[in-house]
Amino acid sequence: MTSYQLAWQKKRTRQSFLAAVLLHLVLVGAVLLYGLLFRENLENFSGPVLIKLGEPEGEDLPLPPQPAEETEPVQDPVQESIETPREAPVPEESPVPEEIPATLPETSKTAEQPLPQEAKDVSPVQTAAPEKVVEQPKEPEPVIIQGSDAGNAYEFQYSADTGKIGRFGDEISQYMPLPRMISAALFERLTGDSYLIGVSRQDIVKKYYSDFNGDYYFETQPPYSDVTAIWQYLIEAGYNHINADYKKDYLRPVVLEFVLSQDAELQEVRIVSSSGDIEIDRAVKEGFMNASFGNSTNRKIKGRFTYRFN
């Protein structure tokens, strides 16, 4: 079909649909109009209603016969007296009224009783007070004490509101490994008596060093009591302890954790970070422990000690 034919067909379809809708509206309006114009009002009419069927005027139909009125049979008075007398009707029991309780319910009594003065003062609607936010006690700021030792650095770190802790004793550097070689010139300057009666400083050095062409080479590890003494003698003789032999290799900081009692006694010391050399770690721990401590915080302290090699 062409576009013109399609347009014409759509137009006819719309016209047909509108005509059908209009016809239905006319029929519905006619029915409603008929009901409004031809309505009989029976509001004030009473009695039987005669409905005529058939012709528009209706056809007169005979009324149905009226039923005959029933008459009560006349009883003989003599016969009525002979019959058994009827039972007297039983009077209906009247409902027994409920007894009114002598005492009122407790709720009514309570309602009648006056409220105490305290209850009158209280408002019927009370709002809960806002909860107080309990602030947690803040941890005290960490205390850091720093110092230097033969070119090395150390620091104490602990937490305390008041007071301080302290360490008193030999320097940790005097517990470090001894030099591998003592030159003849340095050996000659080791004069004087040692801490042992009748033993010179050179004699103590010879116990752990062997002579080779006038120079002395390290041979035997001495106890820490002699290590600290030899370090003291070497420093007094002019040994450059800032550039000691043990510093020639790279060493990481040694970190110790410790517990100091209220009476300033060490209760625990452990290595938590190594320098990379077990002998160095042992020397730092030994030097830290072989000292006296002070504690003015009046409580047990947990702290950390860090020793760095420069």
Backbone as CSV, one residue per row, in Angstrom:
resi,resn,N_x,N_y,N_z,CA_x,CA_y,CA_z,C_x,C_y,C_z
1,MET,0.845,-1.186,0.000,0.000,0.000,0.000,0.882,1.239,0.000
2,THR,0.355,2.249,-0.640,1.110,3.489,-0.683,0.924,4.252,0.602
3,SER,1.779,5.262,0.788,1.682,6.080,1.996,0.353,6.815,2.060
4,TYR,-0.182,7.199,0.898,-1.481,7.883,0.889,-2.582,6.946,1.339
5,GLN,-2.548,5.681,0.853,-3.563,4.703,1.248,-3.453,4.405,2.748
6,LEU,-2.242,4.308,3.247,-2.084,4.046,4.676,-2.644,5.192,5.496
7,ALA,-2.383,6.422,5.094,-2.900,7.572,5.829,-4.416,7.599,5.788
8,TRP,-4.987,7.266,4.608,-6.448,7.257,4.473,-7.058,6.162,5.345
9,GLN,-6.444,4.993,5.370,-6.966,3.893,6.203,-6.914,4.247,7.682
10,LYS,-5.824,4.902,8.146,-5.723,5.319,9.564,-6.793,6.326,9.886
11,LYS,-7.066,7.241,8.917,-8.089,8.259,9.153,-9.454,7.609,9.311
12,ARG,-9.785,6.613,8.466,-11.081,5.920,8.542,-11.181,5.140,9.855
13,THR,-10.067,4.544,10.259,-10.097,3.777,11.530,-10.408,4.697,12.698
14,ARG,-9.788,5.887,12.730,-10.057,6.829,13.809,-11.504,7.290,13.780
15,GLN,-12.036,7.548,12.563,-13.425,7.985,12.469,-14.375,6.906,12.959
16,SER,-14.116,5.651,12.607,-14.969,4.550,13.054,-14.931,4.419,14.564
17,PHE,-13.736,4.525,15.138,-13.593,4.390,16.601,-14.340,5.517,17.317
18,LEU,-14.214,6.754,16.808,-14.901,7.883,17.432,-16.408,7.751,17.297
19,ALA,-16.889,7.228,16.150,-18.335,7.049,15.973,-18.886,6.019,16.949
20,ALA,-18.138,4.906,17.141,-18.588,3.876,18.079,-18.632,4.414,19.500
21,VAL,-17.606,5.179,19.888,-17.585,5.750,21.239,-18.738,6.706,21.420
22,LEU,-19.041,7.532,20.396,-20.128,8.498,20.477,-21.468,7.799,20.606
23,LEU,-21.659,6.693,19.854,-22.908,5.939,19.922,-23.121,5.367,21.310
24,HIS,-22.078,4.803,21.922,-22.208,4.241,23.272,-22.548,5.332,24.275
25,LEU,-21.944,6.506,24.099,-22.231,7.592,25.030,-23.679,8.044,24.912
26,VAL,-24.223,8.072,23.691,-25.625,8.465,23.485,-26.552,7.475,24.146
27,LEU,-26.264,6.152,23.993,-27.118,5.121,24.601,-27.088,5.219,26.124
28,VAL,-25.929,5.380,26.676,-25.837,5.477,28.140,-26.564,6.713,28.637
29,GLY,-26.425,7.846,27.921,-27.118,9.059,28.326,-28.618,8.912,28.248
30,ALA,-29.118,8.202,27.237,-30.559,8.007,27.108,-31.101,7.194,28.268
31,VAL,-30.383,6.127,28.636,-30.829,5.298,29.769,-30.874,6.121,31.038
32,LEU,-29.833,6.888,31.287,-29.806,7.703,32.505,-30.909,8.753,32.483
33,LEU,-31.173,9.356,31.331,-32.219,10.369,31.229,-33.596,9.773,31.457
34,TYR,-33.806,8.576,30.979,-35.097,7.902,31.170,-35.332,7.613,32.641
35,GLY,-34.273,7.158,33.320,-34.436,6.874,34.741,-34.738,8.117,35.543
36,LEU,-34.203,9.253,35.125,-34.451,10.490,35.867,-35.863,11.024,35.613
37,LEU,-36.354,10.921,34.367,-37.651,11.510,34.017,-38.821,10.631,34.403
38,PHE,-38.677,9.345,34.359,-39.808,8.416,34.604,-39.546,7.630,35.876
39,ARG,-39.481,8.338,37.009,-39.272,7.712,38.325,-40.520,7.977,39.160
40,GLU,-41.069,6.892,39.822,-42.280,7.000,40.653,-41.870,7.062,42.106
41,ASN,-42.346,8.056,42.788,-41.997,8.264,44.195,-43.006,7.542,45.062
42,LEU,-42.591,6.513,45.767,-43.440,5.720,46.665,-43.123,6.000,48.113
43,GLU,-42.586,7.173,48.368,-42.113,7.448,49.732,-43.280,7.542,50.704
44,ASN,-44.399,8.227,50.309,-45.516,8.450,51.235,-46.659,7.479,51.002
45,PHE,-46.457,6.402,50.298,-47.531,5.450,49.984,-47.441,4.285,50.931
46,SER,-48.589,3.861,51.470,-48.642,2.709,52.375,-49.755,1.802,51.904
47,GLY,-49.591,0.536,52.168,-50.608,-0.427,51.770,-50.122,-1.286,50.640
48,PRO,-50.978,-2.186,50.195,-50.569,-3.097,49.102,-50.375,-2.336,47.807
49,VAL,-49.525,-2.850,47.002,-49.210,-2.255,45.705,-49.731,-3.170,44.626
50,LEU,-50.485,-2.604,43.712,-51.057,-3.372,42.613,-50.197,-3.155,41.394
51,ILE,-49.696,-4.264,40.884,-48.851,-4.212,39.706,-49.593,-4.866,38.570
52,LYS,-49.756,-4.173,37.475,-50.425,-4.688,36.291,-49.382,-5.119,35.283
53,LEU,-49.593,-6.315,34.736,-48.685,-6.881,33.754,-49.396,-6.982,32.418
54,GLY,-48.687,-7.007,31.373,-49.285,-7.185,30.054,-49.289,-5.900,29.289
55,GLU,-50.492,-5.402,28.987,-50.653,-4.196,28.205,-50.125,-3.005,28.984
56,PRO,-49.853,-1.932,28.279,-49.369,-0.746,28.991,-50.316,-0.320,30.089
57,GLU,-51.627,-0.455,29.835,-52.557,-0.056,30.866,-52.646,-1.080,31.972
58,GLY,-52.153,-2.283,31.653,-52.247,-3.355,32.633,-53.573,-4.081,32.507
59,GLU,-53.618,-5.339,32.931,-54.804,-6.181,32.836,-55.296,-6.469,34.231
60,ASP,-56.629,-6.209,34.434,-57.176,-6.421,35.778,-57.228,-7.898,36.069
61,LEU,-56.549,-8.288,37.088,-56.540,-9.696,37.509,-57.310,-9.819,38.806
62,PRO,-58.011,-10.950,38.979,-58.765,-11.123,40.238,-57.807,-11.219,41.413
63,LEU,-58.213,-10.627,42.488,-57.406,-10.675,43.702,-57.462,-12.063,44.299
64,PRO,-56.442,-12.535,44.904,-56.482,-13.867,45.549,-57.453,-13.865,46.717
65,PRO,-58.137,-15.019,46.950,-59.113,-15.081,48.057,-58.426,-14.854,49.391
66,GLN,-59.124,-14.133,50.240,-58.612,-13.868,51.578,-58.823,-15.095,52.438
67,PRO,-57.840,-15.516,53.223,-58.041,-16.696,54.107,-59.058,-16.388,55.191
68,ALA,-59.850,-17.468,55.514,-60.893,-17.309,56.547,-60.278,-17.121,57.894
69,GLU,-60.883,-16.258,58.697,-60.377,-15.991,60.029,-60.572,-17.199,60.909
70,GLU,-59.561,-17.603,61.623,-59.627,-18.740,62.537,-60.325,-18.318,63.807
71,THR,-61.297,-19.109,64.180,-62.031,-18.842,65.428,-61.642,-19.849,66.467
72,GLU,-61.462,-19.382,67.688,-61.100,-20.280,68.777,-62.289,-21.164,69.133
73,PRO,-62.101,-22.444,69.341,-63.219,-23.341,69.713,-63.743,-22.987,71.096
74,VAL,-65.055,-23.032,71.190,-65.713,-22.743,72.471,-65.672,-23.969,73.330
75,GLN,-65.041,-23.871,74.461,-64.921,-25.012,75.364,-66.049,-24.983,76.386
76,ASP,-66.468,-26.184,76.722,-67.512,-26.333,77.737,-66.936,-25.994,79.083
77,PRO,-67.626,-25.115,79.832,-67.075,-24.776,81.147,-66.936,-25.949,82.063
78,VAL,-67.874,-26.932,81.918,-67.779,-28.117,82.790,-66.576,-28.925,82.412
79,GLN,-66.417,-29.106,81.086,-65.268,-29.885,80.601,-63.960,-29.227,80.989
80,GLU,-63.961,-27.875,80.960,-62.730,-27.150,81.309,-62.378,-27.330,82.766
81,SER,-63.443,-27.438,83.618,-63.163,-27.649,85.049,-62.679,-29.021,85.345
82,ILE,-63.103,-30.033,84.516,-62.674,-31.422,84.756,-61.230,-31.607,84.375
83,GLU,-60.777,-30.909,83.397,-59.401,-31.109,82.916,-58.397,-30.798,84.009
84,THR,-57.289,-31.416,83.871,-56.201,-31.199,84.840,-55.776,-29.750,84.808
85,PRO,-55.724,-29.199,85.958,-55.323,-27.785,85.961,-53.898,-27.612,85.408
86,ARG,-53.760,-26.525,84.722,-52.450,-26.247,84.134,-51.448,-25.843,85.189
87,GLU,-50.192,-26.200,84.920,-49.130,-25.805,85.844,-48.917,-24.308,85.783
88,ALA,-48.741,-23.782,86.932,-48.514,-22.331,86.995,-47.197,-21.998,86.330
89,PRO,-47.271,-20.978,85.557,-46.003,-20.629,84.870,-44.919,-20.264,85.861
90,VAL,-43.751,-20.777,85.562,-42.596,-20.502,86.436,-42.092,-19.095,86.150
91,PRO,-42.095,-18.292,87.140,-41.619,-16.919,86.871,-40.141,-16.918,86.494
92,GLU,-39.859,-16.090,85.550,-38.462,-15.989,85.112,-37.617,-15.398,86.216
93,GLU,-36.433,-16.030,86.375,-35.524,-15.539,87.396,-34.903,-14.218,86.940
94,SER,-35.071,-13.283,87.802,-34.448,-11.988,87.499,-32.959,-12.066,87.799
95,PRO,-32.141,-11.435,87.010,-30.674,-11.502,87.252,-30.308,-10.927,88.606
96,VAL,-29.515,-11.739,89.310,-29.064,-11.311,90.643,-28.006,-10.246,90.471
97,PRO,-28.206,-9.109,91.041,-27.166,-8.063,90.891,-25.884,-8.462,91.582
98,GLU,-24.788,-8.170,90.936,-23.499,-8.502,91.522,-23.262,-7.691,92.775
99,GLU,-22.635,-8.385,93.739,-22.355,-7.716,94.996,-21.229,-6.702,94.807
100,ILE,-21.440,-5.587,95.383,-20.425,-4.552,95.326,-19.382,-4.859,96.373
101,PRO,-18.135,-5.009,95.987,-17.111,-5.340,96.990,-17.049,-4.266,98.054
102,ALA,-16.819,-4.785,99.266,-16.766,-3.868,100.414,-15.567,-2.957,100.326
103,THR,-14.498,-3.507,99.754,-13.258,-2.691,99.648,-12.970,-2.428,98.199
104,LEU,-12.524,-1.274,97.916,-12.166,-0.900,96.553,-10.843,-1.541,96.174
105,PRO,-10.577,-1.717,94.871,-9.266,-2.255,94.471,-8.142,-1.344,94.920
106,GLU,-6.999,-2.004,95.037,-5.833,-1.248,95.497,-5.495,-0.115,94.561
107,THR,-5.789,-0.311,93.267,-5.449,0.754,92.317,-6.223,2.013,92.605
108,SER,-7.528,1.836,92.958,-8.329,3.025,93.267,-7.851,3.692,94.529
109,LYS,-7.458,2.836,95.533,-6.939,3.434,96.762,-5.679,4.240,96.479
110,THR,-4.850,3.634,95.659,-3.594,4.326,95.348,-3.849,5.635,94.626
111,ALA,-4.882,5.615,93.765,-5.181,6.846,93.040,-5.669,7.937,93.963
112,GLU,-6.399,7.503,95.056,-6.946,8.511,95.953,-5.920,9.041,96.931
113,GLN,-4.860,8.228,97.197,-3.883,8.672,98.179,-3.067,9.823,97.624
114,PRO,-2.773,10.805,98.401,-1.955,11.938,97.915,-0.520,11.506,97.696
115,LEU,0.105,12.056,96.707,1.500,11.748,96.411,2.397,12.367,97.456
116,PRO,3.513,11.695,97.772,4.461,12.315,98.713,5.064,13.561,98.103
117,GLN,5.613,14.383,98.981,6.167,15.659,98.555,7.291,15.462,97.549
118,GLU,8.117,14.397,97.771,9.236,14.162,96.850,8.732,13.811,95.461
119,ALA,7.614,13.033,95.408,7.072,12.652,94.110,6.482,13.842,93.388
120,LYS,5.919,14.812,94.163,5.366,15.995,93.512,6.454,16.841,92.882
121,ASP,7.604,16.872,93.539,8.671,17.721,93.038,9.315,17.163,91.788
122,VAL,9.188,15.839,91.601,9.845,15.203,90.455,9.011,15.414,89.210
123,SER,9.611,15.831,88.167,8.911,16.023,86.902,8.553,14.672,86.314
124,PRO,7.366,14.510,85.725,6.980,13.191,85.196,7.866,12.727,84.059
125,VAL,8.405,13.637,83.336,9.261,13.271,82.199,10.681,13.729,82.514
126,GLN,11.567,12.779,82.627,12.954,13.081,82.932,13.830,12.611,81.793
127,THR,14.693,13.445,81.388,15.643,13.083,80.324,16.926,12.589,80.952
128,ALA,17.440,11.520,80.385,18.672,10.940,80.930,19.830,11.898,80.724
129,ALA,20.634,11.996,81.742,21.798,12.874,81.659,22.800,12.291,80.674
130,PRO,23.436,13.116,79.903,24.421,12.577,78.934,25.562,11.890,79.653
131,GLU,25.951,10.768,79.078,27.033,10.008,79.683,28.345,10.779,79.589
132,LYS,29.061,10.730,80.664,30.350,11.402,80.680,31.383,10.527,79.993
133,VAL,32.113,11.126,79.129,33.171,10.400,78.415,34.392,10.336,79.319
134,VAL,34.732,9.097,79.680,35.888,8.896,80.555,37.140,8.882,79.698
135,GLU,37.952,9.839,79.902,39.183,9.921,79.124,40.212,8.943,79.678
136,GLN,40.775,8.179,78.760,41.817,7.248,79.148,43.090,8.014,79.500
137,PRO,43.751,7.554,80.547,44.998,8.253,80.900,46.014,8.152,79.774
138,LYS,46.591,9.254,79.452,47.562,9.294,78.371,48.898,8.723,78.833
139,GLU,49.499,8.005,77.902,50.822,7.484,78.189,51.816,8.638,78.258
140,PRO,52.716,8.574,79.223,53.704,9.654,79.321,54.599,9.683,78.085
141,GLU,55.046,10.862,77.754,55.940,11.013,76.616,57.277,10.314,76.893
142,PRO,57.847,9.645,75.876,59.122,8.956,76.104,60.242,9.950,76.423
143,VAL,61.077,9.538,77.370,62.239,10.336,77.755,63.460,9.754,77.056
144,ILE,64.265,10.605,76.457,65.462,10.170,75.737,66.677,10.885,76.332
145,ILE,67.642,10.093,76.757,68.911,10.614,77.282,70.021,10.172,76.334
146,GLN,70.784,11.108,75.821,71.819,10.812,74.847,73.195,11.114,75.430
147,GLY,74.194,10.434,74.887,75.565,10.645,75.320,76.545,10.116,74.294
148,SER,77.819,10.335,74.542,78.876,9.863,73.635,79.897,9.055,74.431
149,ASP,80.610,8.158,73.724,81.571,7.273,74.370,82.651,6.929,73.354
150,ALA,83.841,7.502,73.517,84.993,7.206,72.668,84.654,7.334,71.192
151,GLY,83.913,8.376,70.848,83.519,8.565,69.459,82.235,7.865,69.090
152,ASN,81.740,6.985,69.918,80.467,6.306,69.687,79.343,7.103,70.368
153,ALA,78.102,6.764,70.058,76.948,7.458,70.626,75.993,6.434,71.231
154,TYR,75.293,6.853,72.270,74.306,5.981,72.899,73.122,6.836,73.345
155,GLU,72.023,6.147,73.616,70.842,6.836,74.134,69.993,5.867,74.947
156,PHE,69.401,6.416,76.019,68.398,5.716,76.806,67.028,6.221,76.369
157,GLN,66.068,5.317,76.292,64.699,5.705,75.986,63.762,4.938,76.918
158,TYR,62.922,5.685,77.631,61.981,5.074,78.561,60.815,6.032,78.754
159,SER,59.764,5.575,79.426,58.566,6.385,79.670,58.401,6.600,81.165
160,ALA,58.223,7.846,81.558,58.025,8.185,82.966,57.458,9.586,83.059
161,ASP,56.508,9.776,83.985,55.932,11.108,84.188,56.939,12.041,84.841
162,THR,57.574,11.550,85.870,58.565,12.355,86.597,59.784,11.483,86.880
163,GLY,60.889,12.135,87.160,62.095,11.412,87.520,62.906,10.990,86.319
164,LYS,64.121,10.504,86.598,65.033,10.066,85.553,65.740,8.800,86.000
165,ILE,66.381,8.161,85.042,67.252,7.029,85.335,68.648,7.405,84.835
166,GLY,69.637,6.762,85.380,71.015,7.047,84.976,71.896,5.822,85.127
167,ARG,73.024,5.838,84.415,74.002,4.752,84.467,75.348,5.367,84.855
168,PHE,76.041,4.727,85.801,77.317,5.246,86.310,78.321,4.106,86.319
169,GLY,79.474,4.302,85.669,80.490,3.252,85.661,81.415,3.409,84.479
170,ASP,82.136,2.317,84.140,83.080,2.342,83.026,82.360,2.585,81.711
171,GLU,83.097,3.187,80.795,82.545,3.385,79.463,82.457,2.038,78.741
172,ILE,81.415,1.889,77.940,81.220,0.625,77.222,82.359,0.387,76.240
173,SER,82.969,1.445,75.728,84.074,1.284,74.779,85.242,0.525,75.397
174,GLN,85.389,0.559,76.735,86.496,-0.148,77.389,86.232,-1.645,77.522
175,TYR,85.050,-2.125,77.032,84.767,-3.565,77.000,84.884,-4.114,75.575
176,MET,85.231,-3.251,74.637,85.334,-3.674,73.259,86.593,-4.520,73.041
177,PRO,86.636,-5.284,71.929,87.825,-6.102,71.653,89.096,-5.252,71.601
178,LEU,90.144,-5.780,72.166,91.433,-5.059,72.226,92.083,-4.969,70.845
179,PRO,93.017,-4.044,70.666,93.714,-3.931,69.375,94.439,-5.229,69.021
180,ARG,94.524,-5.510,67.746,95.208,-6.726,67.290,96.734,-6.605,67.427
181,MET,97.223,-5.399,67.427,98.668,-5.205,67.521,98.976,-3.941,68.312
182,ILE,99.993,-4.053,69.212,100.495,-2.905,69.972,101.941,-2.668,69.518
183,SER,102.168,-1.494,68.990,103.517,-1.201,68.463,104.530,-1.124,69.599
184,ALA,105.815,-1.256,69.225,106.887,-1.200,70.228,106.924,0.163,70.897
185,ALA,106.668,1.230,70.117,106.699,2.576,70.697,105.588,2.755,71.723
186,LEU,104.400,2.241,71.395,103.294,2.364,72.336,103.548,1.505,73.575
187,PHE,104.157,0.333,73.350,104.442,-0.551,74.477,105.415,0.102,75.450
188,GLU,106.376,0.826,74.911,107.349,1.476,75.772,106.694,2.549,76.662
189,ARG,105.582,3.093,76.217,104.926,4.129,77.004,103.991,3.560,78.069
190,LEU,103.842,2.246,78.082,103.003,1.620,79.106,103.817,1.472,80.395
191,THR,103.991,2.537,81.065,104.785,2.525,82.299,103.879,2.693,83.498
192,GLY,104.387,2.250,84.615,103.626,2.393,85.851,103.075,1.069,86.317
193,ASP,102.536,1.110,87.513,101.963,-0.093,88.120,100.534,-0.323,87.626
194,SER,100.134,-1.585,87.621,98.766,-1.949,87.248,97.889,-1.959,88.502
195,TYR,96.648,-2.395,88.332,95.726,-2.462,89.478,96.097,-3.613,90.412
196,LEU,97.003,-4.511,89.917,97.486,-5.606,90.753,98.772,-5.179,91.450
197,ILE,98.860,-5.488,92.699,100.034,-5.101,93.481,101.254,-5.888,92.984
198,GLY,102.367,-5.167,92.716,103.612,-5.793,92.282,103.617,-6.208,90.835
199,VAL,102.590,-5.858,90.048,102.520,-6.227,88.627,102.449,-4.925,87.836
200,SER,103.358,-4.790,86.850,103.376,-3.587,86.029,102.357,-3.699,84.904
201,ARG,102.112,-2.593,84.253,101.169,-2.586,83.134,101.706,-3.402,81.957
202,GLN,103.009,-3.323,81.702,103.583,-4.109,80.608,103.445,-5.602,80.885
203,ASP,103.569,-5.983,82.171,103.438,-7.406,82.500,102.011,-7.903,82.207
204,ILE,101.024,-7.093,82.465,99.642,-7.520,82.162,99.451,-7.661,80.659
205,VAL,100.028,-6.735,79.878,99.881,-6.820,78.422,100.562,-8.077,77.899
206,LYS,101.721,-8.411,78.444,102.453,-9.587,77.960,101.690,-10.883,78.231
207,LYS,100.754,-10.869,79.169,99.971,-12.076,79.445,99.070,-12.435,78.258
208,TYR,98.720,-11.474,77.445,97.746,-11.722,76.378,98.288,-11.358,74.989
209,TYR,99.471,-10.786,74.929,100.103,-10.432,73.673,101.472,-11.134,73.605
210,SER,101.864,-11.497,72.401,103.185,-12.119,72.178,104.089,-11.150,71.423
211,ASP,105.394,-11.192,71.778,106.385,-10.272,71.184,106.859,-10.834,69.850
212,PHE,106.805,-9.985,68.821,107.314,-10.364,67.517,108.041,-9.157,66.947
213,ASN,109.416,-9.237,66.973,110.290,-8.156,66.498,109.975,-6.836,67.183
214,GLY,109.698,-6.893,68.440,109.476,-5.686,69.227,108.032,-5.255,69.310
215,ASP,107.199,-5.690,68.343,105.765,-5.380,68.398,105.030,-6.532,69.097
216,TYR,103.876,-6.197,69.635,103.114,-7.206,70.391,101.757,-7.437,69.695
217,TYR,101.497,-8.759,69.457,100.288,-9.161,68.741,99.351,-9.915,69.687
218,PHE,98.067,-9.615,69.482,97.039,-10.208,70.348,97.014,-11.724,70.173
219,GLU,96.938,-12.436,71.313,97.010,-13.894,71.266,95.910,-14.551,72.076
220,THR,95.624,-14.104,73.302,94.657,-14.752,74.185,93.634,-13.731,74.674
221,GLN,92.366,-14.154,74.701,91.292,-13.256,75.163,91.334,-13.157,76.679
222,PRO,91.512,-11.968,77.238,91.542,-11.814,78.695,90.129,-11.677,79.246
223,PRO,89.963,-11.823,80.562,88.665,-11.540,81.186,88.365,-10.046,81.097
224,TYR,87.100,-9.701,81.272,86.706,-8.306,81.100,87.351,-7.388,82.141
225,SER,87.711,-7.926,83.286,88.400,-7.082,84.273,89.752,-6.609,83.737
226,ASP,90.468,-7.472,83.013,91.739,-7.072,82.421,91.535,-6.312,81.113
227,VAL,90.451,-6.575,80.400,90.175,-5.831,79.168,90.016,-4.359,79.483
228,THR,89.196,-4.047,80.475,88.986,-2.637,80.832,90.282,-1.989,81.315
229,ALA,91.109,-2.765,82.065,92.374,-2.203,82.567,93.332,-1.905,81.407
230,ILE,93.465,-2.852,80.457,94.387,-2.642,79.338,93.933,-1.465,78.480
231,TRP,92.617,-1.337,78.277,92.119,-0.200,77.509,92.497,1.111,78.215
232,GLN,92.371,1.144,79.502,92.721,2.361,80.240,94.202,2.694,80.087
233,TYR,95.062,1.654,80.186,96.505,1.891,80.061,96.856,2.354,78.648
234,LEU,96.231,1.755,77.623,96.526,2.141,76.249,96.099,3.587,75.967
235,ILE,94.916,3.977,76.458,94.446,5.345,76.228,95.366,6.344,76.931
236,GLU,95.798,6.009,78.151,96.709,6.909,78.856,98.076,6.990,78.173
237,ALA,98.485,5.904,77.476,99.755,5.918,76.756,99.656,6.611,75.414
238,GLY,98.441,7.028,74.980,98.310,7.768,73.732,97.690,6.987,72.589
239,TYR,97.054,5.854,72.856,96.433,5.066,71.781,95.201,5.829,71.270
240,ASN,95.017,5.887,69.949,93.879,6.575,69.332,92.650,5.660,69.377
241,HIS,91.901,5.713,70.478,90.760,4.816,70.635,89.564,5.244,69.781
242,ILE,89.610,6.483,69.237,88.507,6.909,68.359,88.501,6.072,67.081
243,ASN,89.675,5.683,66.624,89.798,4.865,65.413,90.319,3.475,65.766
244,ALA,89.715,2.856,66.741,90.159,1.529,67.184,89.946,0.493,66.083
245,ASP,90.646,-0.634,66.251,90.595,-1.678,65.225,89.180,-2.238,65.040
246,TYR,88.408,-2.352,66.120,87.084,-2.982,66.007,86.114,-2.132,65.175
247,LYS,86.448,-0.872,64.909,85.580,-0.001,64.118,85.868,-0.077,62.627
248,LYS,86.880,-0.838,62.213,87.239,-0.875,60.805,86.175,-1.565,59.957
249,ASP,85.458,-2.480,60.554,84.359,-3.140,59.843,83.041,-2.392,60.139
250,TYR,82.096,-2.517,59.210,80.796,-1.852,59.406,80.029,-2.569,60.511
251,LEU,79.545,-1.806,61.442,78.794,-2.343,62.580,77.446,-1.632,62.680
252,ARG,76.396,-2.420,62.782,75.063,-1.850,62.993,74.883,-1.493,64.477
253,PRO,73.943,-0.614,64.777,73.707,-0.280,66.185,73.248,-1.496,66.974
254,VAL,73.697,-1.588,68.190,73.266,-2.646,69.108,72.149,-2.075,69.975
255,VAL,71.028,-2.792,70.035,69.863,-2.325,70.795,69.581,-3.338,71.896
256,LEU,69.508,-2.828,73.124,69.194,-3.644,74.289,67.867,-3.186,74.880
257,GLU,67.087,-4.117,75.371,65.899,-3.803,76.168,66.154,-4.259,77.592
258,PHE,65.738,-3.452,78.548,66.056,-3.757,79.942,64.877,-3.379,80.833
259,VAL,64.885,-3.938,82.036,63.912,-3.617,83.077,64.693,-3.190,84.304
260,LEU,64.387,-2.005,84.797,65.064,-1.442,85.967,64.057,-1.346,87.095
261,SER,64.363,-1.993,88.218,63.433,-2.015,89.343,63.361,-0.646,90.003
262,GLN,62.425,-0.523,90.931,62.286,0.737,91.668,63.533,1.031,92.488
263,ASP,64.255,-0.048,92.870,65.491,0.105,93.639,66.715,0.227,92.741
264,ALA,66.510,0.495,91.461,67.598,0.725,90.497,68.461,-0.512,90.307
265,GLU,67.810,-1.685,90.248,68.525,-2.924,89.972,68.044,-3.489,88.633
266,LEU,69.020,-3.914,87.796,68.660,-4.513,86.519,68.027,-5.876,86.750
267,GLN,66.831,-6.072,86.203,66.137,-7.355,86.346,66.141,-8.158,85.054
268,GLU,66.394,-7.493,83.957,66.391,-8.201,82.676,67.103,-7.349,81.644
269,VAL,67.985,-7.973,80.879,68.672,-7.302,79.776,68.758,-8.300,78.623
270,ARG,68.317,-7.880,77.467,68.389,-8.769,76.298,68.679,-7.958,75.056
271,ILE,69.364,-8.613,74.108,69.733,-7.979,72.839,68.576,-8.162,71.859
272,VAL,68.062,-7.064,71.318,66.972,-7.129,70.354,67.435,-6.777,68.949
273,SER,68.627,-6.194,68.815,69.177,-5.886,67.498,70.692,-6.024,67.569
274,SER,71.253,-6.820,66.652,72.679,-7.139,66.696,73.477,-6.209,65.786
275,SER,74.754,-6.064,66.142,75.678,-5.276,65.314,76.160,-6.061,64.109
276,GLY,75.984,-7.360,64.147,76.530,-8.226,63.110,77.760,-8.974,63.569
277,ASP,78.275,-8.649,64.757,79.447,-9.305,65.318,79.088,-9.744,66.738
278,ILE,79.135,-11.062,66.964,78.729,-11.579,68.273,79.629,-11.049,69.377
279,GLU,80.923,-10.933,69.113,81.858,-10.444,70.124,81.547,-8.992,70.496
280,ILE,81.170,-8.179,69.511,80.802,-6.785,69.787,79.505,-6.732,70.604
281,ASP,78.519,-7.567,70.220,77.248,-7.584,70.964,77.478,-7.955,72.422
282,ARG,78.317,-8.960,72.638,78.606,-9.396,74.004,79.302,-8.284,74.793
283,ALA,80.209,-7.560,74.138,80.932,-6.490,74.815,79.987,-5.357,75.225
284,VAL,79.023,-4.992,74.329,78.074,-3.925,74.662,77.189,-4.345,75.831
285,LYS,76.695,-5.569,75.804,75.835,-6.044,76.896,76.607,-6.110,78.200
286,GLU,77.836,-6.609,78.138,78.648,-6.716,79.352,78.957,-5.327,79.911
287,GLY,79.325,-4.406,79.025,79.629,-3.066,79.501,78.403,-2.358,80.066
288,PHE,77.216,-2.627,79.506,75.994,-2.005,80.018,75.647,-2.545,81.396
289,MET,75.807,-3.836,81.593,75.387,-4.442,82.851,76.369,-4.159,83.993
290,ASN,77.674,-4.025,83.673,78.676,-3.815,84.715,78.784,-2.334,85.065
291,ALA,77.704,-1.801,85.536,77.664,-0.399,85.928,76.610,-0.243,87.014
292,SER,76.583,0.894,87.630,75.575,1.220,88.633,74.497,2.079,87.996
293,PHE,73.276,1.948,88.474,72.140,2.664,87.903,71.420,3.444,88.993
294,GLY,70.756,4.474,88.559,69.915,5.264,89.447,68.510,5.362,88.878
295,ASN,67.508,5.393,89.768,66.110,5.462,89.347,65.354,6.366,90.317
296,SER,65.002,7.550,89.860,64.248,8.485,90.694,62.783,8.578,90.290
297,THR,62.298,7.621,89.494,60.895,7.644,89.053,59.953,7.003,90.059
298,ASN,60.504,6.307,91.062,59.693,5.649,92.100,58.800,4.553,91.541
299,ARG,59.214,3.945,90.460,58.477,2.800,89.927,59.393,2.011,88.994
300,LYS,58.946,0.809,88.640,59.724,-0.028,87.719,59.702,0.603,86.328
301,ILE,60.853,0.561,85.665,61.001,1.191,84.355,61.392,0.133,83.324
302,LYS,60.703,0.169,82.207,61.096,-0.611,81.041,61.688,0.357,80.030
303,GLY,62.892,0.066,79.595,63.566,0.994,78.702,64.321,0.298,77.598
304,ARG,64.939,1.122,76.772,65.726,0.629,75.636,67.026,1.433,75.577
305,PHE,68.106,0.696,75.325,69.429,1.306,75.228,69.986,0.997,73.855
306,THR,70.415,2.044,73.130,70.960,1.911,71.781,72.388,2.423,71.756
307,TYR,73.271,1.600,71.217,74.690,1.957,71.131,75.101,1.971,69.674
308,ARG,75.560,3.120,69.179,75.924,3.296,67.771,77.427,3.519,67.635
309,PHE,77.974,2.981,66.546,79.410,3.065,66.278,79.639,4.125,65.204
310,ASN,80.476,5.104,65.539,80.787,6.188,64.597,82.237,6.105,64.139
